[in-house]
């Protein structure tokens, strides 16, 4: 049985994008997956007894609102489930995701200057593949940009990218960025870069073999040099992909959210699929 697609609904500005993205995923990519709309009540402590009736009333109100939103799917004869998560926020949310075991969790992301968005905390703390949307929903995929660094999350990222591009006949570009080498000696710098390029091409061949039947000529693999986030942003501006796919963590961070992925979440406007080796 296919894993479900979970849509995190907060009833705020990105709700429309999340619903439209869920509809696209169901119709174009994962027709066998069930859709689950959920809302987690942000309550971090066990409420005192006298507040329980209030929260029950709020829970019932939210259930009705989720049912109203689910009508978008029902109008197209798509079965949909709804769930209001109540209790200690992180504990309840982790248990929900563990039991549901979704293939993707779709959520909105609003960056702030002086505080960490709840969406970012969710991505850091939960073990799951995430699809992050902002103002523009994912409704078409003609170009996919997949960024890899040959860490453990590179293979699941590439698998996702390969599946999506083949399913939708989309162009796929795979990008690896070599960090800038700060050496004044030009000849020595060129020699080091050439060695690094040969090493990365060998790692790429090994990664492709891990994909099984994938053929090298099917991929547009490129190596660029410079600061990772900047080079990825430049490539996005040049290529105009519909979807960015990247690992949750890189070579340095083994838990939480990698620094490059975290920066891209704040700066990229297109949908980002964050893959994790789970």
Secondary structure as UniProt FT lines:
FT   STRAND          5..8
FT   TURN            13..14
FT   HELIX           15..24
FT   HELIX           25..29
FT   TURN            31..32
FT   STRAND          35..40
FT   HELIX           49..51
FT   HELIX           52..74
FT   TURN            75..77
FT   STRAND          80..85
FT   HELIX           89..100
FT   STRAND          104..108
FT   HELIX           118..125
FT   STRAND          130..133
FT   STRAND          143..147
FT   HELIX           153..168
FT   STRAND          171..178
FT   HELIX           186..210
FT   HELIX           216..218
FT   STRAND          220..225
FT   HELIX           228..239
FT   STRAND          243..247
FT   HELIX           259..267
FT   STRAND          271..275
//
